[in-house]
Amino acid sequence: MPESVYKVIELVGTSTESWEKAATAAVNMASKTLKDLRVAEVEKLDMHIEDGKIKAYRAKVKLSFKYHDKD
């Protein structure tokens, strides 16, 4: 198996409905510009609250993607 190199980035996805949809939003956005996404790891979940009510669910996601040679 040839050696591989991966880059890891962090994104924060948001949703007014759920943490799952917040994480999905982050992955969907990354997949529009990055090739070969490999692993998504939810690192932190939190909520944005206003006037005692949940306004948004937030998911901090670490995403890895594979570097490719330019050959």
Beta strands, then each sheet from edge to edge (+ up, - down):
strand 1: 6-15
strand 2: 37-50
strand 3: 53-66
sheet 1: 1+ 3- 2+
end
